[in-house]
Amino acid sequence: MTTTARCIFGFIVGACALHAAAQDYPHKPVRMIVPLAPGGGADLLARFVSPGLTESLGKPVVVENRAGGGGHIGSDFVAKSAPDGYTLLMAGIPQAIGMSLYKKLPYDMAKDLAPVIQAATFPSIIAVHPSLPVKSIRELLALAGSRPGQLNYGANTGSPNHLGMELLNVKMTFIPYKGAGPVVTDLIAGHIQVASVGFPGSLPFVQAGRLRAIAVTGTTRSPLLPGVPTVGESGVPGYQVTSWYGMFAPAGTPRDIVLKLNAGTAAALKNPDAAVKLAALGAEVAITTPEEFGRIVRDEISKWAAVVKSSGVTLE
């Protein structure tokens, strides 16, 4: 047998083995890696989805947190795992932003991970301390413009909430934080005047009057705050900053497995119980095909690269 023939034969044998593995999938438990700390959007979403996906696949889907490196340690672990469908990733906007935010990463989100399905989107609230004399985005921008650098806003460095404020081109001073909890605490205390914050950590304080919500960052108003307009409605046309998360597999995972995971996750998200739990967090179910999700990922990487470049923010 010639070298060329052996190569062709090897390719055929390998392809047949992958096809057989896909047909037999799964025959053991599946790990779903969350590259961020417990309690965040990606973690909650993974834990909402895993019981339904377990039922669909017929094998346990075990959620495992591998936090660190801004969400990139766990993501790199999955990118370098065997493309057999047994190691999955629940990730999203932090990793898309990280492609340009970090000077060097050991993996490429668009090339080393196979999009399976977008699962949910999480808009934020732009909130102010009640003592600040503004009740809308227009009034905030006008006040910040009249007092350049005198107002402070806080966020995790490089987070969607940080860069979302940068998109407003506000003339305020950025105060960096290492967690959403301290941002809300300092906003309530008046140490900072403004912040873009997630619904779970801020909504109770908005409802109690300890924070004033002046806008939501999605394209539509939130059912949890129907009287609060979107930023787009408030004089910034086209504005949208919505955190999103979805499922990935290592690049090269057989399409049959990707489609099986897509269908199982979609079924789990269509469960009324999951939808109600997500709605309580201000989130919306956002089911896609693998191809649609791939386009979203590529568009988001490009969008945030431009924002990161404009902001001048970089991380090691």
For each residue, the residues with C-beta under 8 A, 3 or more apart:
1: 5 6 9
2: 5 6
3: 6 7
4: 7 8
5: 1 2 8 9
6: 1 2 3 9 10
7: 3 4 10 11
8: 4 5 11 12
9: 1 5 6 12 13
10: 6 7 13 14
11: 7 8 14 15
12: 8 9 15 16
13: 9 10 16 17
14: 10 11 17 18
15: 11 12 18 19
16: 12 13 19 20
17: 13 14 20 21
18: 14 15 21 22 254
19: 15 16 22 23 254 256
20: 16 17 23 24
21: 17 18 24 25 84 254
22: 18 19 25 85 254 255 256 257 260
23: 19 20 256
24: 20 21 27
25: 21 22 84 85 256 257 260
26: 29 30 57 58 59 85 86
27: 24 59
28: 59 86
29: 26 59 60 61 62 86
30: 26 53 57 59 60 61 62 85 86 87 88
31: 61 62 64 86 87 88
32: 46 49 50 53 61 62 63 64 88 89 90 247
33: 64 65 66 74 75 77 78 87 88 89 90
34: 38 42 43 46 63 64 65 66 67 74 90 91
35: 42 65 66 67 68 71 72 73 74 75 77 78 89 91 95
36: 40 42 43 65 67 71 74 91 94
37: 40 43 65 67
38: 34 43 65
39: 43 44
40: 36 37 43 44
41: 44 45 92 120 122 198 243 245 281 283
42: 34 35 36 45 46 71 90 91 92 245
43: 34 36 37 38 39 40 46 47 63 65 90
44: 39 40 41 47 48 281
45: 41 42 48 49 90 119 120 245 278 283
46: 32 34 42 43 49 50 63 90
47: 43 44 50 63
48: 44 45 51 268 269 274 277 278
49: 32 45 46 52 53 61 90 119 247 265 268 269 274
50: 32 46 47 53 54 61 62 63 268
51: 48 54 55 61 268
52: 49 55 56 264 265 267 268 269 271 274
53: 30 32 49 50 56 57 61 261 264 265 268
54: 50 51 57 58 59 60 61
55: 51 52 58 268
56: 52 53 263 264 267 268
57: 26 30 53 54 61 260 264
58: 26 54 55
59: 26 27 28 29 30 54
60: 29 30 54
61: 29 30 31 32 49 50 51 53 54 57 88
62: 29 30 31 32 50
63: 32 34 43 46 47 50 90
64: 31 32 33 34
65: 33 34 35 36 37 38 43 74
66: 33 34 35 73 74 77
67: 34 35 36 37 71 73 74
68: 35 73 74
69: 72 73 76
70: 94 98 101 102 158 315
71: 35 36 42 67 74 75 91 94 95 98
72: 35 69 75 76 95 98 102 105 106 107
73: 35 66 67 68 69 76 77
74: 33 34 35 36 65 66 67 68 71 77 78 89 91
75: 33 35 71 72 78 79 89 91 95 107 109 113
76: 69 72 73 79 80 105 106 107
77: 33 35 66 73 74 80 81 87
78: 33 35 74 75 81 87 88 89 113 248 249 250
79: 75 76 89 107 112 113 250 251
80: 76 77 107 112 250
81: 77 78 86 87 250
82: 86 87 250
83: 114 249 250 251 252 253 254
84: 21 25 87 253 257
85: 22 25 26 30 88 249 253 254 257 258 260 261
86: 26 28 29 30 31 81 82
87: 30 31 33 77 78 81 82 84 249 250
88: 30 31 32 33 61 78 85 116 247 248 249 261
89: 32 33 35 74 75 78 79 113 247 248 249
90: 32 33 34 42 43 45 46 49 63 119 245 246 247 248
91: 34 35 36 42 71 74 75 94 95 113 245 246 248
92: 41 42 95 96 243 244 245 246
93: 96 97 160 243 244 245 300 304
94: 36 70 71 91 97 98 159 160
95: 35 71 72 75 91 92 98 99 109
96: 92 93 99 109 297 300 301 304
97: 93 94 100 101 158 159 160 163 304 308
98: 70 71 72 94 95 101 102 105 109 158
99: 95 96 102 105 108 109 110 301 304 305
100: 97 301 304 305 308 309
101: 70 97 98 158 304 308 313 314 315
102: 70 72 98 99 105 314 315 316
103: 314 315 316
104:
105: 72 76 98 99 102 108
106: 72 76
107: 72 75 76 79 80 112 113
108: 99 105 111 112
109: 75 95 96 98 99 112 113 297 301
110: 99 113 297 298 301
111: 108 251
112: 79 80 107 108 109 250 251
113: 75 78 79 89 91 107 109 110 248 249 250 251
114: 83 248 249 250 251 252 253 258 290
115: 118 246 248 290 291 293 294 296 297
116: 88 246 247 248 249 258 261 262 265 290 293
117: 246 247 261 262 265 266 287 288 289 290 293
118: 115 121 244 245 246 286 287 288 292 293 296
119: 45 49 90 245 246 247 265 269 285 286 287
120: 41 45 244 245 269 278 283 284 285 286
121: 118 218 242 243 244 283 284 286
122: 41 198 199 242 243 244 245 281 282 283
123: 199 216 217 218 222 241 242 243 282 284
124: 160 161 164 196 197 198 199 216 217 241 242 243
125: 196 197 198 199 202 203 206 213 215 216 217 225 228 282
126: 137 140 165 194 195 196 213 214 215 216 217 231
127: 187 194 195 196 197 202 205 206 211 212 213 214
128: 132 134 140 187 193 194 211 212 214
129: 132 187 188 190 192 193 194 211 212
130: 209 210 211 212
131: 190
132: 128 129 140 143 151 193 194 212
133: 139 143
134: 128 139 140 143 214
135: 139 212 214
136: 139 140 214 215 229 234 235
137: 126 140 141 168 214 215 231 234 235 236
138: 141 142 234 235
139: 133 134 135 136 142 143 214
140: 126 128 132 134 136 137 143 144 170 194 214
141: 137 138 144 145 168 170 235
142: 138 139 145 146
143: 132 133 134 139 140 146 147 151
144: 140 141 147 148 151 170 171 172
145: 141 142 148 171
146: 142 143
147: 143 144 150 151
148: 144 145 171
149: 171 172 173
150: 147 173
151: 132 143 144 147 170 172 173 193 194
152: 172 173 174 175 191 192 193 194
153: 165 170 172 173 174 175 192 193 194 195 196
154: 174 175 176 177 182 183 186 187 192 195
155: 159 161 162 165 174 176 177 183 195 196
156: 159 161 162 176 177 178 179 180 183
157: 162 176 177 313 315
158: 70 97 98 101 162 163 308 313 315
159: 94 97 155 156 162 163
160: 93 94 97 124 163 164 196 241 242 243
161: 124 155 156 164 165 180 183 195 196 197 198 241
162: 155 156 157 158 159 165 166 174 176 196 313
163: 97 158 159 160 166 167 241 304 307 308 311 313
164: 124 160 161 167 168 196 217 241
165: 126 153 155 161 162 168 170 172 174 194 196
166: 162 163 169 307 310 311
167: 163 164 239 241 307
168: 137 141 164 165 231 236 239
169: 166
170: 140 141 144 151 153 165 194
171: 144 145 148 149
172: 144 149 151 152 153 165 193 194
173: 149 150 151 152 153
174: 152 153 154 155 162 165
175: 152 153 154 186 192
176: 154 155 156 157 162
177: 154 155 156 157 180 182 183 186
178: 156 182
179: 156 182 183
180: 156 161 177 183 184 197 198 201
181: 184 185 201
182: 154 177 178 179 185 186
183: 154 155 156 161 177 179 180 186 187 192 195 197
184: 180 181 187 188 195 197 201 202 205 211
185: 181 182 188 189
186: 154 175 177 182 183 189 191 192
187: 127 128 129 154 183 184 190 191 192 193 194 195 197 211
188: 129 184 185 205 210 211
189: 185 186
190: 129 131 187 193
191: 152 186 187
192: 129 152 153 154 175 183 186 187 195
193: 128 129 132 151 152 153 172 187 190
194: 126 127 128 129 132 140 151 152 153 165 170 172 187
195: 126 127 153 154 155 161 183 184 187 192
196: 124 125 126 127 153 155 160 161 162 164 165 217 241
197: 124 125 127 161 180 183 184 187 201 202
198: 41 122 124 125 161 180 201 202 243 282
199: 122 123 124 125 202 203 222 224 281 282 283
200: 203 281 282
201: 180 181 184 197 198
202: 125 127 184 197 198 199 205 206 211 213
203: 125 199 200 206 207 224 225 282
204: 207 208
205: 127 184 188 202 208 210 211
206: 125 127 202 203 209 210 211 212 213 225
207: 203 204
208: 204 205
209: 130 206
210: 130 188 205 206
211: 127 128 129 130 184 187 188 202 205 206
212: 127 128 129 130 132 135 206
213: 125 126 127 202 206 216 225 228
214: 126 127 128 134 135 136 137 139 140 228 234
215: 125 126 136 137 228 229 230 231 233 234
216: 123 124 125 126 213 221 222 225 228 229 230 231
217: 123 124 125 126 164 196 230 231 239 240 241 242
218: 121 123 222 230 240 242 284
219: 230 232 240 242
220: 230
221: 216 225 226 228 229 230 233
222: 123 199 216 218 225 226 228 282
223: 226 279
224: 199 203 279 282
225: 125 203 206 213 216 221 222 228
226: 221 222 223
227:
228: 125 213 214 215 216 221 222 225
229: 136 215 216 221 233 234
230: 215 216 217 218 219 220 221 233 234 239
231: 126 137 168 215 216 217 234 236 239 240 241
232: 219 236 237 238 239 240
233: 215 221 229 230
234: 136 137 138 214 215 229 230 231
235: 136 137 138 141
236: 137 168 231 232 239
237: 232
238: 232
239: 167 168 217 230 231 232 236
240: 217 218 219 231 232
241: 123 124 160 161 163 164 167 196 217 231
242: 121 122 123 124 160 217 218 219
243: 41 92 93 121 122 123 124 160 198
244: 92 93 118 120 121 122 286 296 300
245: 41 42 45 90 91 92 93 118 119 120 122
246: 90 91 92 115 116 117 118 119 288 293
247: 32 49 88 89 90 116 117 119 261 265
248: 78 88 89 90 91 113 114 115 116
249: 78 83 85 87 88 89 113 114 116 253 257 258 261
250: 78 79 80 81 82 83 87 112 113 114 253
251: 79 83 111 112 113 114
252: 83 114
253: 83 84 85 114 249 250 257 258
254: 18 19 21 22 83 85 257 258
255: 22 258 259
256: 19 22 23 25 259 260
257: 22 25 84 85 249 253 254 260 261
258: 85 114 116 249 253 254 255 261 262 290
259: 255 256 262 263 290
260: 22 25 57 85 256 257 263 264
261: 53 85 88 116 117 247 249 257 258 264 265
262: 116 117 258 259 265 266 289 290
263: 56 259 260 266 267
264: 52 53 56 57 260 261 267 268
265: 49 52 53 116 117 119 247 261 262 268 269
266: 117 262 263 269 270 287
267: 52 56 263 264 270 271
268: 48 49 50 51 52 53 55 56 264 265 271 274
269: 48 49 52 119 120 265 266 274 275 285 287
270: 266 267 274 275 285 287
271: 52 267 268 274 275
272: 275 276
273: 276 277
274: 48 49 52 268 269 270 271 277 278 285
275: 269 270 271 272 278 279 285
276: 272 273 279 280
277: 48 273 274 280 281
278: 45 48 120 274 275 281 283 284 285
279: 223 224 275 276 282 283 284
280: 276 277
281: 41 44 122 199 200 277 278
282: 122 123 125 198 199 200 203 222 224 279
283: 41 45 120 121 122 199 278 279
284: 120 121 123 218 278 279
285: 119 120 269 270 274 275 278
286: 118 119 120 121 244
287: 117 118 119 266 269 270
288: 117 118 246 292 293 296
289: 117 262 292 293
290: 114 115 116 117 258 259 262 293 294
291: 115 294 295
292: 118 288 289 295 296
293: 115 116 117 118 246 288 289 290 296 297
294: 115 290 291 297 298
295: 291 292 298 299
296: 115 118 244 288 292 293 299 300
297: 96 109 110 115 293 294 300 301
298: 110 294 295 301 302
299: 295 296 302 303
300: 93 96 244 296 297 303 304
301: 96 99 100 109 110 297 298 304 305
302: 298 299 305 306
303: 299 300 306 307
304: 93 96 97 99 100 101 163 300 301 307 308
305: 99 100 301 302 308 309
306: 302 303 309 310
307: 163 166 167 303 304 310 311
308: 97 100 101 158 163 304 305 311 313 314
309: 100 305 306 312
310: 166 306 307
311: 163 166 307 308
312: 309
313: 101 157 158 162 163 308
314: 101 102 103 308
315: 70 101 102 103 157 158
316: 102 103
